[in-house]
Amino acid sequence: MGVPKRKHSKARVRSRRSEWRKINSIALVECPQCHKLKPPHRACVECGHYNQRSVIDVTKKSKKK
């Protein structure tokens, strides 16, 4: 069984462990109806379409207080 000859430094170990936590930017795709950017597999907030169907009525926009 392979055994390390030297101890890994704390910086080396911590940088390897922190690699998975890197935050990537959110992927955005173009809406086929209104051509605005939206997250994939979500209804478009601008036009309310998802999968070539209108699923959200965007004419009744409510303002949050």
C-alpha positions in Angstrom: 0.0 0.0 0.0 1.3 3.4 -0.9 2.2 5.7 2.0 3.0 9.4 1.6 6.7 10.3 2.2 5.9 13.8 3.5 3.1 15.6 5.2 0.9 17.8 3.0 0.8 21.4 4.2 -2.4 22.9 5.6 -2.6 25.3 2.6 -2.4 22.5 0.1 -5.0 20.4 1.9 -7.4 23.3 2.4 -7.1 24.5 -1.2 -8.0 21.1 -2.4 -10.9 20.8 -0.1 -12.3 24.2 -1.1 -12.3 23.5 -4.8 -15.8 22.1 -4.8 -17.2 25.3 -3.2 -16.5 27.5 -6.2 -19.7 29.3 -7.2 -20.3 29.4 -10.9 -22.4 32.0 -12.6 -26.0 31.1 -13.3 -26.6 29.6 -16.7 -29.1 31.5 -18.8 -30.8 30.6 -22.1 -32.8 32.6 -24.5 -36.6 32.4 -24.3 -37.9 31.3 -27.7 -41.0 33.6 -27.5 -39.7 36.9 -26.3 -35.9 36.3 -26.7 -35.1 37.5 -23.1 -32.6 35.6 -21.0 -34.0 33.2 -18.4 -32.8 30.2 -16.3 -33.2 26.9 -18.1 -36.2 24.7 -17.3 -38.1 27.7 -15.9 -41.1 29.7 -17.1 -40.1 33.1 -18.5 -41.0 35.9 -16.2 -41.3 38.4 -19.1 -43.8 36.5 -21.3 -45.0 33.6 -19.1 -44.2 30.9 -21.6 -42.7 27.5 -20.9 -42.4 24.7 -23.5 -44.3 26.6 -26.2 -47.2 27.2 -23.8 -48.4 30.1 -21.8 -48.3 29.0 -18.2 -48.2 32.3 -16.3 -50.6 35.2 -16.8 -48.2 38.1 -16.9 -50.8 40.8 -17.6 -51.8 40.8 -13.9 -48.5 42.0 -12.5 -48.7 42.6 -8.8 -46.3 45.0 -7.1 -44.7 44.0 -3.9 -44.8 46.5 -1.1 
